[in-house]
Amino acid sequence: MNTPEPTHSDPHTIILDARGWRCPMPVIRMEAALRRLTSGKRLKIIADDPVAAVDIPHFCRLGGHEAERLPDQAGACVFLVTRG
């Protein structure tokens, strides 16, 4: 399985495509991507692991980040996370 790095969709949001990864990898990769961001910057994460729909907002609450659930894409949950 390849491990793509987050990609830039625009100057303000990075996209992390975590489809195909299983727990705990979507959250681990999200955490690593968030560490590279400054406060207030955004990360859009797309994950098809059903557990990610619970893990991502939970991790964000614990880490002081804001997670907004966006409409699903082709069976994958999508979150817009703002680094706290």
C-alpha positions in Angstrom: 0.0 0.0 0.0 1.3 3.4 -0.9 1.4 6.1 1.7 0.7 9.4 0.0 1.7 12.6 1.7 -0.9 15.3 2.3 -1.5 17.4 -0.8 -2.3 21.1 -1.1 -5.7 21.8 -2.5 -5.4 25.6 -2.0 -3.1 27.8 0.0 -5.2 27.4 3.2 -6.1 23.7 3.3 -4.1 20.5 3.0 -5.8 17.3 1.8 -5.0 13.9 3.4 -6.4 11.0 1.5 -6.5 8.2 4.0 -8.7 5.8 2.0 -7.5 2.3 2.2 -5.9 2.8 5.6 -7.4 1.0 8.6 -7.4 2.0 12.3 -5.3 3.5 13.7 -3.5 4.8 10.6 -5.9 7.5 9.5 -5.6 9.2 12.9 -1.8 8.7 13.1 -1.3 10.2 9.7 -3.7 13.1 10.5 -1.8 13.8 13.7 1.5 13.9 11.8 0.1 16.2 9.2 -1.4 18.5 11.9 2.0 18.8 13.6 3.4 20.3 10.5 0.7 23.0 10.5 0.5 26.2 12.5 -2.5 27.1 14.6 -5.5 28.0 12.5 -4.4 26.1 9.4 -6.8 23.5 8.0 -6.5 19.8 7.0 -9.2 18.0 5.0 -9.1 14.3 5.7 -10.9 11.6 3.7 -11.1 8.2 5.2 -13.1 5.1 4.3 -12.5 3.2 7.6 -15.8 3.3 9.5 -13.9 3.7 12.8 -12.4 6.9 11.5 -15.8 8.6 11.7 -15.5 8.2 15.5 -11.8 8.4 16.0 -11.1 11.6 14.1 -13.5 13.9 16.0 -12.5 12.2 19.3 -8.8 12.8 18.7 -9.5 16.4 17.7 -11.4 17.1 20.9 -8.6 15.7 23.0 -6.0 17.7 21.0 -7.8 21.0 21.0 -8.5 20.9 17.3 -11.8 21.7 15.6 -13.3 18.9 13.4 -16.2 19.7 11.1 -17.9 16.7 9.3 -18.4 17.4 5.6 -20.6 15.4 3.3 -19.3 11.9 2.6 -17.6 11.2 -0.7 -18.1 7.8 -2.3 -18.5 6.0 0.9 -15.7 7.8 2.7 -16.2 10.2 5.6 -14.7 13.7 5.2 -13.6 16.1 7.9 -12.2 19.6 7.8 -9.9 19.9 10.8 -8.6 23.2 12.0 -5.4 23.0 14.1 -5.8 24.4 17.6 
